[in-house]
């Protein structure tokens, strides 16, 4: 089933649709069982920890979150996050290296966007977790 998702996603360079993300989330939930069973290697856990380290810096987290609504230029991101253009560029370099953002050139402009549903789903789930009322946490 995961190859179906990969085939559907790889067939287009366009941003993933909501239905693609829903399908990908369903497959992801099925694959979560494998992670819970301890199937994550030491290298995979190191890579995952590195991604969370990258997102642990508030400005980098805000840059990724700013791209939830679609592609953004460096100028857009500088204005939205409120830090210097050189600092935005440094953070974007790290986020691209960690595959948390991708860049696409359109004429003279470079746009930054989420690379796939994984990043969107992870970030929106964590945002939902932070924003849920504390009463809801203790009920479960």
Secondary structure, DSSP 8 states (H G I E B T S, - for coil): -HHHHHHHHHT--S---HHHHHHHHHHHHHHHHHHHTT---HHHHHHHHHHHHHHTSHHHHHHHHHGGGS-EEHHHHHHHHTS-HHHHHHHHHHHHHTTS-EEEEETTEEEEE--SHHHHHHHHHHHHHHHS-HHHHHH-
